[in-house]
């Protein structure tokens, strides 16, 4: 039985950040990682024409992002930007199955979306006790209030444009909380063209790799005695004075006995179990298609956004609005399909020809669509082909003469976050009624010598790499303070 001062469960960015700070202070630690690789939900595929991040891609909130500041300081004076930092925030080219890139401008769709988002903000600001409803439901509420001042095009397509939030949270608008759905970035979002895994590699290079144990699946954590006992799937045991648990929220939410669950002895306290039961997680996925040539190269933009077709209820809503009839919303909210259709969901595409000078498109998917395509990667091109080939027909100079029917990718890469037993999805997300603040409070309080870190344990940078990194350093620092190694104030609620 090996004993360590600190055992860190999970070698994602939060676990590695904690290990790095402990290492700097010469504290004995060990990192236990269930996968055969480190990095967690940072994963860069290097089998294609350029690095493709299947997990995290951007540094978010770059005005208040200490990890990004650290990277910039390290690059200061360097001959080359080894990360390939790139602001891919040029206005996207928007299109749909029946609408082209000028449609939003002609019909003032973006202006309506701005008003819609302000309506959502005011609804919860003016009534803090207002019941949280889905993004879909609050969109309908807005249309009922303002619909008679909108055109048919605005009624049908403003809701489809606001669904871009699905590609932030990884869940569909009929599941997504409207109270916590809006995104307010503190600064621009910066893409890592050369791969986010370089951040992981930099941290790992500063550590003793003998302390990073891969394929170490933790099955039980017994905290009934001062020395915590950790059992691994292959039968070995480790003890530690402290533990920093960085496993994803989705794995913490597994019940004892479920595949992949960790057995806690004694069980997690009710305050933590209840807060875990009141949060959800997203399913953001990625698909990369490489081609022989960049046949969409006439589009000189960073990103494309394919709008979903108008929701059937909103089509009926417009007809009812004209005739002053009424509709029952509840019959339209939950009607899942066995198989998703192209144009059922919005799709964000990074134009890697513009960004990295390679003939490839990186597509983002969400929710049920992600789960379907990750389980059926051979269906990815069949699903995306009607959407992607539209780019051959949309041009500022007019329709392209390219034969879209013969377009085929040479290589396809598909993420697997929803089928990975150590992630079960992407990151924390809110459904109506969820409370992210309570979960952060409970997990950041920890359980004496059991600490928690990860993107789901912090409000500043929640769901982002820098938030996870900060949380790992927070918990390592707390331990250093309690052990009397450094001076300072404990960071917890």
KOLDOMAR-466935 format. One record per residue (C-alpha): residue number from 1; x, y, z; residue in three letters. Coordinates in pm, whole numbers, plus 50000, padded with zeros to 5 digits. Example, Ala and Ser with C-alpha at 12.3 -4.5 7.8 and 13.67 -1.06 7.14 Angstrom:
REM residues 2
[1,[51230,49550,50780],ala]
[2,[51367,49894,50714],ser]
//
This chain:
REM residues 493
[1,[50000,50000,50000],unk]
[2,[50150,50333,49890],unk]
[3,[50092,50640,50105],unk]
[4,[50109,50999,49975],unk]
[5,[50044,51339,50122],unk]
[6,[49797,51421,49840],unk]
[7,[49618,51193,49593],unk]
[8,[49466,51364,49290],unk]
[9,[49192,51174,49108],unk]
[10,[49190,51276,48742],unk]
[11,[49463,51413,48515],unk]
[12,[49254,51675,48339],unk]
[13,[49362,52037,48347],unk]
[14,[49237,52088,48706],unk]
[15,[49421,51783,48839],unk]
[16,[49740,51875,48654],unk]
[17,[49719,52236,48776],unk]
[18,[49692,52112,49134],unk]
[19,[49984,51874,49083],unk]
[20,[50199,52151,48938],unk]
[21,[50147,52381,49236],unk]
[22,[50211,52098,49484],unk]
[23,[50524,51999,49291],unk]
[24,[50656,52356,49309],unk]
[25,[50633,52333,49690],unk]
[26,[50791,51984,49701],unk]
[27,[50476,51822,49838],unk]
[28,[50441,51445,49791],unk]
[29,[50152,51371,49552],unk]
[30,[50023,51114,49307],unk]
[31,[49779,51159,49017],unk]
[32,[49542,50874,48929],unk]
[33,[49400,50890,48576],unk]
[34,[49141,50638,48451],unk]
[35,[49221,50688,48081],unk]
[36,[49537,50583,47900],unk]
[37,[49619,50951,47838],unk]
[38,[49630,51276,48035],unk]
[39,[49440,51596,47955],unk]
[40,[49084,51493,48034],unk]
[41,[48846,51692,47817],unk]
[42,[49138,51855,47642],unk]
[43,[49214,51618,47356],unk]
[44,[49391,51709,47033],unk]
[45,[49382,51478,46731],unk]
[46,[49713,51491,46541],unk]
[47,[49629,51241,46270],unk]
[48,[49506,51490,46011],unk]
[49,[49632,51781,45802],unk]
[50,[49647,52007,46108],unk]
[51,[49584,51960,46482],unk]
[52,[49212,51921,46559],unk]
[53,[49085,51978,46911],unk]
[54,[48810,51728,46984],unk]
[55,[48755,51886,47324],unk]
[56,[48836,52238,47439],unk]
[57,[48934,52474,47154],unk]
[58,[48935,52831,47287],unk]
[59,[49059,53046,47568],unk]
[60,[48740,53219,47683],unk]
[61,[48696,53544,47876],unk]
[62,[49041,53662,47775],unk]
[63,[49012,53988,47971],unk]
[64,[48984,53795,48300],unk]
[65,[49155,53466,48217],unk]
[66,[49469,53408,48430],unk]
[67,[49572,53098,48234],unk]
[68,[49559,53299,47910],unk]
[69,[49760,53577,48076],unk]
[70,[50019,53320,48182],unk]
[71,[50044,53189,47824],unk]
[72,[50085,53540,47684],unk]
[73,[50358,53617,47937],unk]
[74,[50543,53301,47837],unk]
[75,[50516,53399,47469],unk]
[76,[50640,53750,47533],unk]
[77,[50961,53786,47335],unk]
[78,[50933,53440,47177],unk]
[79,[51019,53413,46810],unk]
[80,[50711,53203,46735],unk]
[81,[50362,53164,46880],unk]
[82,[50374,52789,46936],unk]
[83,[50005,52776,47031],unk]
[84,[49879,52944,46713],unk]
[85,[49655,53187,46901],unk]
[86,[49385,53321,46670],unk]
[87,[49071,53530,46719],unk]
[88,[48818,53358,46494],unk]
[89,[48541,53608,46572],unk]
[90,[48471,53743,46227],unk]
[91,[48095,53766,46167],unk]
[92,[47983,53418,46053],unk]
[93,[47814,53342,45726],unk]
[94,[47459,53237,45816],unk]
[95,[47247,53022,45591],unk]
[96,[46965,52768,45603],unk]
[97,[46807,52506,45384],unk]
[98,[46594,52775,45218],unk]
[99,[46770,53099,45307],unk]
[100,[47100,53248,45197],unk]
[101,[47364,53469,45362],unk]
[102,[47179,53797,45301],unk]
[103,[46857,53679,45463],unk]
[104,[46935,53786,45820],unk]
[105,[47039,54134,45712],unk]
[106,[46745,54192,45480],unk]
[107,[46490,54090,45744],unk]
[108,[46667,54239,46051],unk]
[109,[46678,53901,46225],unk]
[110,[46982,53980,46440],unk]
[111,[46817,54294,46575],unk]
[112,[46518,54088,46686],unk]
[113,[46748,53835,46856],unk]
[114,[46915,54115,47053],unk]
[115,[46572,54230,47173],unk]
[116,[46474,53871,47253],unk]
[117,[46786,53825,47466],unk]
[118,[46718,54153,47645],unk]
[119,[46363,54032,47710],unk]
[120,[46500,53717,47876],unk]
[121,[46744,53921,48084],unk]
[122,[46467,54157,48204],unk]
[123,[46227,53874,48287],unk]
[124,[46464,53731,48548],unk]
[125,[46608,54064,48660],unk]
[126,[46267,54212,48739],unk]
[127,[46139,53898,48912],unk]
[128,[46414,53702,49084],unk]
[129,[46157,53439,49188],unk]
[130,[46034,53388,48832],unk]
[131,[46004,53020,48750],unk]
[132,[46284,52903,48521],unk]
[133,[46156,52775,48186],unk]
[134,[46329,52639,47879],unk]
[135,[46479,52867,47616],unk]
[136,[46212,52740,47377],unk]
[137,[45930,52837,47612],unk]
[138,[46061,53185,47683],unk]
[139,[46106,53245,47309],unk]
[140,[45737,53166,47264],unk]
[141,[45653,53403,47552],unk]
[142,[45847,53678,47376],unk]
[143,[45669,53610,47047],unk]
[144,[45331,53626,47218],unk]
[145,[45426,53967,47357],unk]
[146,[45594,54118,47051],unk]
[147,[45471,53898,46767],unk]
[148,[45234,54149,46612],unk]
[149,[45526,54387,46562],unk]
[150,[45734,54121,46384],unk]
[151,[45735,53999,46027],unk]
[152,[45682,53639,45928],unk]
[153,[46055,53603,45857],unk]
[154,[46142,53735,46203],unk]
[155,[45894,53506,46379],unk]
[156,[46028,53201,46197],unk]
[157,[46404,53269,46195],unk]
[158,[46487,53480,46503],unk]
[159,[46420,53172,46721],unk]
[160,[46650,52966,46498],unk]
[161,[46928,53221,46533],unk]
[162,[46898,53236,46913],unk]
[163,[46953,52860,46910],unk]
[164,[47325,52937,46867],unk]
[165,[47319,52903,47249],unk]
[166,[47282,52528,47199],unk]
[167,[47637,52530,47062],unk]
[168,[47763,52695,47379],unk]
[169,[47590,52469,47630],unk]
[170,[47567,52144,47435],unk]
[171,[47195,52089,47496],unk]
[172,[46886,52160,47288],unk]
[173,[46672,52469,47340],unk]
[174,[46377,52263,47463],unk]
[175,[46597,52134,47750],unk]
[176,[46809,52441,47817],unk]
[177,[46748,52677,48108],unk]
[178,[46658,53025,47986],unk]
[179,[46762,53175,48321],unk]
[180,[47120,53053,48280],unk]
[181,[47126,53027,47902],unk]
[182,[47257,53367,47792],unk]
[183,[47633,53397,47745],unk]
[184,[47820,53712,47849],unk]
[185,[48186,53677,47756],unk]
[186,[48436,53893,47938],unk]
[187,[48664,53954,47644],unk]
[188,[48710,53782,47311],unk]
[189,[48750,53408,47259],unk]
[190,[49089,53298,47128],unk]
[191,[49134,52976,46931],unk]
[192,[49438,52749,46976],unk]
[193,[49522,52664,46614],unk]
[194,[49819,52444,46707],unk]
[195,[49626,52241,46963],unk]
[196,[49520,52295,47322],unk]
[197,[49714,51984,47425],unk]
[198,[50030,52196,47423],unk]
[199,[49905,52356,47744],unk]
[200,[49874,52007,47895],unk]
[201,[50218,51907,47765],unk]
[202,[50374,52217,47918],unk]
[203,[50236,52130,48263],unk]
[204,[50327,51761,48238],unk]
[205,[50685,51852,48140],unk]
[206,[50723,52026,48476],unk]
[207,[50615,51715,48673],unk]
[208,[50774,51387,48768],unk]
[209,[50594,51155,48525],unk]
[210,[50634,50866,48770],unk]
[211,[50370,51042,48976],unk]
[212,[50117,51033,48687],unk]
[213,[49954,50690,48691],unk]
[214,[49740,50617,48384],unk]
[215,[49470,50351,48355],unk]
[216,[49420,50380,48730],unk]
[217,[49042,50349,48770],unk]
[218,[48928,50451,49117],unk]
[219,[48637,50239,49239],unk]
[220,[48618,50331,49609],unk]
[221,[48716,50620,49834],unk]
[222,[48701,50543,50205],unk]
[223,[48730,50858,50415],unk]
[224,[48614,50701,50740],unk]
[225,[48965,50734,50889],unk]
[226,[49211,51026,50891],unk]
[227,[49415,50849,50624],unk]
[228,[49194,50822,50314],unk]
[229,[49196,50480,50145],unk]
[230,[49156,50466,49766],unk]
[231,[49079,50137,49592],unk]
[232,[49159,50081,49223],unk]
[233,[48982,49849,48981],unk]
[234,[49280,49615,48950],unk]
[235,[49281,49555,49324],unk]
[236,[49559,49778,49455],unk]
[237,[49511,50043,49724],unk]
[238,[49660,50384,49794],unk]
[239,[49629,50595,50106],unk]
[240,[49664,50970,50137],unk]
[241,[49627,51249,50390],unk]
[242,[49440,51460,50134],unk]
[243,[49248,51388,49815],unk]
[244,[49158,51627,49536],unk]
[245,[48876,51474,49332],unk]
[246,[48859,51625,48981],unk]
[247,[48633,51372,48808],unk]
[248,[48358,51529,48592],unk]
[249,[48028,51625,48748],unk]
[250,[47856,51366,48527],unk]
[251,[48062,51088,48690],unk]
[252,[48003,51224,49041],unk]
[253,[47631,51205,48966],unk]
[254,[47640,50828,48910],unk]
[255,[47468,50630,49182],unk]
[256,[47654,50363,49376],unk]
[257,[47652,50041,49177],unk]
[258,[47623,50210,48838],unk]
[259,[47900,50136,48590],unk]
[260,[48183,50383,48636],unk]
[261,[48062,50509,48974],unk]
[262,[48296,50562,49269],unk]
[263,[48176,50416,49598],unk]
[264,[48211,50669,49879],unk]
[265,[48249,50547,50239],unk]
[266,[48071,50700,50417],unk]
[267,[47837,50818,50136],unk]
[268,[47859,51175,50011],unk]
[269,[47666,51406,50247],unk]
[270,[47311,51501,50150],unk]
[271,[47411,51863,50085],unk]
[272,[47640,51745,49802],unk]
[273,[47409,51473,49671],unk]
[274,[47116,51715,49654],unk]
[275,[47320,51980,49473],unk]
[276,[47446,51718,49225],unk]
[277,[47087,51609,49166],unk]
[278,[46999,51964,49071],unk]
[279,[47246,52005,48785],unk]
[280,[47279,51867,48432],unk]
[281,[47555,51836,48174],unk]
[282,[47589,51911,47805],unk]
[283,[47676,51696,47507],unk]
[284,[47884,51913,47280],unk]
[285,[48049,51711,47004],unk]
[286,[48278,51772,46707],unk]
[287,[48311,51627,46359],unk]
[288,[48599,51711,46125],unk]
[289,[48581,51656,45751],unk]
[290,[48894,51680,45536],unk]
[291,[48865,51724,45158],unk]
[292,[49098,51707,44858],unk]
[293,[49045,52076,44794],unk]
[294,[48874,52372,44963],unk]
[295,[48576,52389,44729],unk]
[296,[48413,52645,44963],unk]
[297,[48720,52871,44941],unk]
[298,[48521,53156,44787],unk]
[299,[48386,53222,45138],unk]
[300,[48647,53433,45315],unk]
[301,[48504,53397,45668],unk]
[302,[48619,53216,45983],unk]
[303,[48291,53044,46059],unk]
[304,[47968,52925,45906],unk]
[305,[47641,52881,46096],unk]
[306,[47371,52660,45948],unk]
[307,[47031,52761,46086],unk]
[308,[46781,52488,46164],unk]
[309,[46455,52488,45973],unk]
[310,[46171,52683,46142],unk]
[311,[46006,52493,46425],unk]
[312,[45666,52347,46319],unk]
[313,[45497,52508,46619],unk]
[314,[45627,52852,46523],unk]
[315,[45496,52807,46172],unk]
[316,[45156,52731,46324],unk]
[317,[45206,53021,46566],unk]
[318,[45249,53263,46277],unk]
[319,[44933,53137,46111],unk]
[320,[44743,53168,46440],unk]
[321,[44886,53516,46495],unk]
[322,[44744,53628,46163],unk]
[323,[44402,53475,46238],unk]
[324,[44407,53570,46612],unk]
[325,[44365,53205,46712],unk]
[326,[44540,53037,47007],unk]
[327,[44772,52736,47029],unk]
[328,[44860,52493,47307],unk]
[329,[45237,52508,47358],unk]
[330,[45261,52196,47577],unk]
[331,[45182,51961,47289],unk]
[332,[45484,52078,47094],unk]
[333,[45769,52087,47347],unk]
[334,[45877,51724,47371],unk]
[335,[45847,51536,47047],unk]
[336,[46183,51357,47007],unk]
[337,[46256,51172,46686],unk]
[338,[46415,50829,46664],unk]
[339,[46659,50962,46404],unk]
[340,[46755,51329,46367],unk]
[341,[46703,51492,46028],unk]
[342,[46946,51729,45863],unk]
[343,[46833,52086,45940],unk]
[344,[46673,51983,46272],unk]
[345,[46959,52145,46464],unk]
[346,[47184,52449,46418],unk]
[347,[47543,52363,46324],unk]
[348,[47853,52576,46376],unk]
[349,[48142,52513,46135],unk]
[350,[48497,52643,46164],unk]
[351,[48645,52724,45824],unk]
[352,[48988,52569,45866],unk]
[353,[49082,52674,45513],unk]
[354,[49069,53036,45631],unk]
[355,[49200,52966,45982],unk]
[356,[49474,52707,45922],unk]
[357,[49510,52690,45542],unk]
[358,[49392,52328,45520],unk]
[359,[49085,52199,45326],unk]
[360,[48883,52097,45630],unk]
[361,[48566,52193,45816],unk]
[362,[48516,52141,46189],unk]
[363,[48148,52101,46281],unk]
[364,[47999,52142,46629],unk]
[365,[47695,51941,46736],unk]
[366,[47487,51930,47053],unk]
[367,[47256,51722,47268],unk]
[368,[47075,51429,47107],unk]
[369,[47245,51492,46774],unk]
[370,[47591,51458,46932],unk]
[371,[47497,51134,47102],unk]
[372,[47352,50989,46781],unk]
[373,[47653,51078,46564],unk]
[374,[47910,50972,46824],unk]
[375,[47740,50634,46846],unk]
[376,[47709,50616,46468],unk]
[377,[48017,50796,46329],unk]
[378,[47969,50628,45989],unk]
[379,[47650,50837,45956],unk]
[380,[47827,51170,46009],unk]
[381,[47875,51262,45642],unk]
[382,[47526,51148,45540],unk]
[383,[47381,51375,45806],unk]
[384,[47602,51676,45735],unk]
[385,[47621,51651,45355],unk]
[386,[47295,51841,45281],unk]
[387,[47413,52118,45517],unk]
[388,[47776,52144,45411],unk]
[389,[47717,52121,45038],unk]
[390,[47491,52427,45064],unk]
[391,[47816,52621,45092],unk]
[392,[47874,52544,44724],unk]
[393,[47560,52739,44639],unk]
[394,[47598,53039,44870],unk]
[395,[47837,53302,44745],unk]
[396,[47856,53678,44739],unk]
[397,[47926,53643,44366],unk]
[398,[47627,53415,44306],unk]
[399,[47577,53035,44297],unk]
[400,[47883,52818,44245],unk]
[401,[47903,52586,43945],unk]
[402,[48047,52308,44165],unk]
[403,[47868,51973,44145],unk]
[404,[47768,51939,44511],unk]
[405,[47642,51583,44467],unk]
[406,[47995,51453,44409],unk]
[407,[48153,51618,44712],unk]
[408,[48297,51367,44959],unk]
[409,[48544,51400,45246],unk]
[410,[48874,51214,45232],unk]
[411,[48889,51171,45609],unk]
[412,[48639,51206,45894],unk]
[413,[48714,51243,46265],unk]
[414,[48433,51222,46525],unk]
[415,[48455,51295,46898],unk]
[416,[48332,51037,47149],unk]
[417,[48253,51230,47467],unk]
[418,[47904,51087,47522],unk]
[419,[48026,50727,47491],unk]
[420,[48345,50779,47692],unk]
[421,[48264,50619,48032],unk]
[422,[48491,50871,48205],unk]
[423,[48309,51180,48076],unk]
[424,[47953,51083,47961],unk]
[425,[47931,51424,47791],unk]
[426,[48110,51756,47768],unk]
[427,[48066,51987,48067],unk]
[428,[47814,52124,48316],unk]
[429,[47494,52269,48172],unk]
[430,[47164,52387,48316],unk]
[431,[46814,52262,48249],unk]
[432,[46514,52461,48380],unk]
[433,[46522,52470,48760],unk]
[434,[46888,52371,48795],unk]
[435,[47106,52566,49038],unk]
[436,[47475,52586,48941],unk]
[437,[47563,52816,49231],unk]
[438,[47462,52566,49499],unk]
[439,[47676,52293,49342],unk]
[440,[47978,52524,49335],unk]
[441,[47922,52621,49699],unk]
[442,[47889,52263,49820],unk]
[443,[48183,52121,49623],unk]
[444,[48418,52410,49699],unk]
[445,[48347,52355,50070],unk]
[446,[48465,51999,50027],unk]
[447,[48459,51743,50308],unk]
[448,[48748,51820,50543],unk]
[449,[49047,51646,50380],unk]
[450,[48848,51559,50066],unk]
[451,[48856,51845,49815],unk]
[452,[48686,51890,49476],unk]
[453,[48810,52070,49163],unk]
[454,[48698,52098,48801],unk]
[455,[48498,52326,48574],unk]
[456,[48180,52242,48770],unk]
[457,[48325,52362,49104],unk]
[458,[48386,52728,49021],unk]
[459,[48173,53024,48909],unk]
[460,[48444,53239,48749],unk]
[461,[48529,53038,48438],unk]
[462,[48258,52775,48486],unk]
[463,[48257,52523,48203],unk]
[464,[48588,52654,48067],unk]
[465,[48951,52540,48075],unk]
[466,[49070,52837,48276],unk]
[467,[48797,52780,48536],unk]
[468,[48906,52418,48579],unk]
[469,[49273,52525,48596],unk]
[470,[49193,52789,48860],unk]
[471,[48992,52540,49068],unk]
[472,[49282,52292,49071],unk]
[473,[49522,52558,49190],unk]
[474,[49264,52674,49446],unk]
[475,[49246,52334,49609],unk]
[476,[49623,52276,49603],unk]
[477,[49671,52618,49760],unk]
[478,[49411,52543,50029],unk]
[479,[49602,52227,50123],unk]
[480,[49933,52415,50130],unk]
[481,[49780,52673,50365],unk]
[482,[49627,52410,50595],unk]
[483,[49955,52220,50604],unk]
[484,[50135,52541,50706],unk]
[485,[50356,52540,50396],unk]
[486,[50238,52879,50275],unk]
[487,[50045,53164,50433],unk]
[488,[49714,53297,50304],unk]
[489,[49338,53278,50331],unk]
[490,[49144,52963,50243],unk]
[491,[48938,52995,49923],unk]
[492,[48603,52830,49983],unk]
[493,[48243,52926,50049],unk]
//
